[in-house]
C-alpha cells in the first residue's frame, strides 16, 4: 500500500541534475519518465497505490454490472451469485476491446465477468488517480494481451509511472480538469 509519509522504498531521491530516481532492490535507478516533473512531486509505479481485486463472493439476487448496464444500454440482468461490489466502488474492464476503461459503480451488484475491482490507496485523491488512468486509456487499450479475447496487460498497468504532487495540488488539478471537461461538454 502506498503511504506518502512512511514509504521510502519508492520515494525518489534527487541530485543536482533534477532527475527522479527510485530504489529497486538494493539499486537506485533513474526514473525514465516521458515528462519533466517538479522536484516537490514523488514518482511511483501505479502498483504502489492501486490493486486489481476480484471483489467479495456473495449469494443473493443482485443486478449484473456488465458494460452494457454501466453504459446505460440495458436494464440489467439479475444474478443469484457473483463478485459483489458496492455503490461508489470503481471497477475496471480487464477483458475485451475497451480494457482499461474505469466505471464508478452506480448501485450494489455483481461485477460482470470482464471486470476487476480497482482499489486505490486512501492516501491518494481518488479523482486524480482516475484521471491518470483515463490519460493512459489508449496505451492500455493498445497493449492488450491475447488475440481471441484481448486482456488488459497488467504488467503495463502496474508499471505506469505516476507523478504525485502534494494532495492539495492533486485536488486543484482535478478541479481544473473537471472545469475544462464541463466547458467542453457545454460546447456540444
C-alpha positions as CSV (number, residue, x, y, z in Angstrom):
1,X,0.0,0.0,0.0
2,X,1.2,3.5,-0.8
3,X,1.8,5.6,2.2
4,X,3.2,9.1,1.5
5,X,4.7,9.5,5.0
6,X,6.1,6.1,5.6
7,X,7.1,4.6,2.2
8,X,10.8,5.1,1.4
9,X,11.0,2.1,-0.9
10,X,9.9,4.1,-3.9
11,X,10.5,7.6,-2.7
12,X,12.6,9.4,-5.3
13,X,15.9,10.9,-4.4
14,X,17.2,14.0,-6.2
15,X,20.6,15.1,-7.3
16,X,21.8,18.3,-8.8
17,X,20.5,17.1,-12.2
18,X,16.9,17.5,-11.0
19,X,16.0,13.9,-12.1
20,X,13.8,11.5,-10.3
21,X,15.2,8.1,-9.0
22,X,13.6,5.0,-7.5
23,X,15.0,2.3,-5.3
24,X,14.7,-1.2,-6.9
25,X,16.1,-3.8,-4.5
26,X,19.5,-2.5,-3.4
27,X,19.9,-0.3,-6.5
28,X,18.9,3.2,-7.2
29,X,18.0,3.9,-10.8
30,X,16.8,6.9,-12.7
31,X,13.1,7.0,-13.5
32,X,12.7,7.2,-17.2
33,X,9.7,9.4,-17.4
34,X,8.3,11.0,-20.6
35,X,7.6,14.2,-18.7
36,X,9.6,16.6,-16.6
37,X,8.1,16.7,-13.1
38,X,8.6,19.2,-10.3
39,X,11.1,18.3,-7.6
40,X,8.3,18.5,-5.0
41,X,6.5,15.6,-6.6
42,X,7.1,11.9,-5.8
43,X,7.3,9.4,-8.7
44,X,6.0,5.9,-8.1
45,X,4.6,3.0,-10.0
46,X,0.9,2.6,-10.2
47,X,1.3,-0.7,-8.4
48,X,2.3,1.2,-5.3
49,X,-1.1,2.8,-5.0
50,X,-3.6,0.6,-6.9
51,X,-4.6,-3.1,-6.9
52,X,-7.0,-5.0,-9.1
53,X,-9.1,-7.4,-7.0
54,X,-11.8,-9.9,-7.5
55,X,-14.5,-8.4,-5.2
56,X,-16.3,-10.3,-2.5
57,X,-18.0,-13.6,-3.4
58,X,-21.7,-13.4,-2.3
59,X,-25.0,-15.0,-3.0
60,X,-28.4,-13.4,-3.3
61,X,-30.2,-11.7,-6.1
62,X,-28.2,-8.6,-7.4
63,X,-28.0,-6.7,-10.7
64,X,-25.2,-7.8,-13.0
65,X,-22.9,-4.7,-13.5
66,X,-21.7,-5.5,-17.0
67,X,-20.5,-2.9,-19.6
68,X,-23.9,-2.6,-21.3
69,X,-25.6,-1.8,-18.0
70,X,-22.9,0.6,-16.8
71,X,-23.1,2.5,-20.1
72,X,-27.0,2.7,-19.8
73,X,-27.6,0.5,-22.8
74,X,-29.5,-2.3,-20.9
75,X,-31.9,-2.6,-18.0
76,X,-29.6,-5.2,-16.4
77,X,-29.9,-8.8,-15.7
78,X,-30.1,-10.2,-12.2
79,X,-27.8,-13.0,-10.9
80,X,-28.1,-15.2,-7.8
81,X,-24.4,-15.1,-7.0
82,X,-21.2,-13.3,-8.1
83,X,-18.4,-11.0,-7.2
84,X,-20.1,-8.3,-5.1
85,X,-19.2,-4.6,-5.3
86,X,-21.0,-1.7,-3.6
87,X,-22.2,1.7,-4.9
88,X,-19.3,4.0,-5.3
89,X,-16.6,1.3,-5.8
90,X,-14.6,1.6,-9.0
91,X,-14.3,-1.3,-11.4
92,X,-12.1,-1.6,-14.5
93,X,-12.6,-3.6,-17.7
94,X,-9.8,-6.2,-18.0
95,X,-11.1,-8.2,-20.9
96,X,-12.3,-7.1,-24.3
97,X,-11.7,-4.3,-26.7
98,X,-12.1,-1.5,-24.1
99,X,-9.8,-2.9,-21.5
100,X,-8.6,-0.2,-19.1
101,X,-11.9,1.7,-19.0
102,X,-13.0,2.5,-15.4
103,X,-16.5,2.8,-14.1
104,X,-17.9,4.1,-10.8
105,X,-20.4,1.6,-9.6
106,X,-23.9,3.2,-9.6
107,X,-25.5,0.7,-7.2
108,X,-24.7,-2.5,-5.3
109,X,-24.4,-5.5,-7.6
110,X,-22.2,-8.2,-9.1
111,X,-19.3,-7.3,-11.4
112,X,-19.6,-8.6,-14.9
113,X,-17.1,-11.3,-15.7
114,X,-14.9,-8.9,-17.7
115,X,-14.2,-6.6,-14.7
116,X,-11.9,-6.4,-11.7
117,X,-12.4,-4.1,-8.7
118,X,-10.0,-1.2,-8.7
119,X,-8.6,-0.4,-5.2
120,X,-6.9,2.9,-4.8
121,X,-4.9,3.9,-1.7
122,X,-6.8,6.2,0.6
123,X,-3.6,8.3,0.8
124,X,-4.4,9.5,-2.8
125,X,-7.1,11.8,-4.1
126,X,-9.1,9.3,-6.0
127,X,-10.2,11.5,-8.9
128,X,-6.5,12.3,-9.5
129,X,-5.7,8.6,-9.9
130,X,-8.8,8.0,-12.1
131,X,-7.9,10.9,-14.4
132,X,-4.3,9.5,-14.6
133,X,-5.7,6.1,-15.7
134,X,-8.0,7.8,-18.2
135,X,-5.0,9.7,-19.6
136,X,-3.3,6.3,-20.3
137,X,-6.5,4.6,-21.6
138,X,-5.3,4.4,-25.2
139,X,-1.9,2.9,-24.1
140,X,-3.7,0.3,-22.0
141,X,-6.2,-0.4,-24.8
142,X,-3.5,-0.8,-27.4
143,X,-1.2,-3.1,-25.4
144,X,-3.6,-5.9,-24.6
145,X,-2.6,-9.5,-24.4
146,X,-4.1,-12.4,-26.4
147,X,-5.7,-12.3,-29.8
148,X,-9.1,-14.1,-29.4
149,X,-10.3,-12.1,-26.3
150,X,-7.8,-9.3,-25.5
151,X,-6.9,-8.8,-21.8
152,X,-5.6,-5.8,-20.0
153,X,-1.8,-6.1,-19.8
154,X,-1.5,-5.9,-16.1
155,X,2.3,-5.6,-16.2
156,X,2.0,-2.3,-18.2
157,X,-0.9,-1.1,-15.9
158,X,1.1,-1.7,-12.7
159,X,4.3,-0.3,-14.1
160,X,2.9,3.0,-15.3
161,X,4.8,5.8,-13.6
162,X,2.7,8.4,-11.9
163,X,3.9,11.8,-10.6
164,X,2.3,12.5,-7.2
165,X,2.1,16.1,-6.3
166,X,1.1,17.2,-2.8
167,X,-2.5,16.3,-2.0
168,X,-3.6,20.0,-2.3
169,X,-2.2,20.1,-5.8
170,X,-3.9,16.8,-6.7
171,X,-7.2,18.4,-5.7
172,X,-6.6,21.6,-7.5
173,X,-5.6,19.7,-10.7
174,X,-8.7,17.5,-10.7
175,X,-10.9,20.6,-10.1
176,X,-9.4,22.2,-13.1
177,X,-9.8,19.1,-15.3
178,X,-13.5,18.9,-14.2
179,X,-14.0,22.6,-15.1
180,X,-12.4,22.0,-18.6
181,X,-14.5,18.9,-19.2
182,X,-17.7,20.8,-18.2
183,X,-16.8,23.6,-20.6
184,X,-16.2,21.1,-23.4
185,X,-19.5,19.4,-22.7
186,X,-21.3,22.7,-22.7
187,X,-20.0,23.4,-26.2
188,X,-21.5,20.2,-27.6
